[in-house]
């Protein structure tokens, strides 16, 4: 009887441990394929108050599949192909194509000097003066608190998001870009802190989210991931 009860208790855990998250062997093709979304057993990064919270979640789901493939990409173009093949799949349906030469040039520019060139992109953007100041302060604050426990970082980011949402002096574009950036940062840092993977959330990763959010023809998820992965691996073409 004891053995029967024990098997009943153990069986669900065996079933869970045997779950297959899907095959990603065909990432190098341009075909739209179905990827099974990884089970994000992460708890903690969500902030439903941010209307762009799903962008950060999508960032981590695509990152999880990419890292699970162990692709060993060595150029920005290789990383772009891998990330876009996941994003363009029927699972995620990211429609923006970020592989144009202009996008690759922007990525290379950021990688050559993320801090200064990132600031230049912000200054030359359509953001209001107040938004430019706030977003630069936010990025600098992330660099200073990145070694803190995630709970502290989460509180800091969500407080910033709350201030953006309630700020009536910011226009809709300001809020969209700032909240998208905050969402990606919140999830990206959580992935670094909580997942046993080769990923470091970086300034380039955050700037990539801004670039993608500023240009409707680009994807903040793809731009953030490609620049972040390239910076992680010190890839410069």
Order of alpha helices (4+ residues) and beta strands (2+ residues): alpha-alpha-alpha-alpha-alpha-alpha-alpha-alpha-alpha-alpha
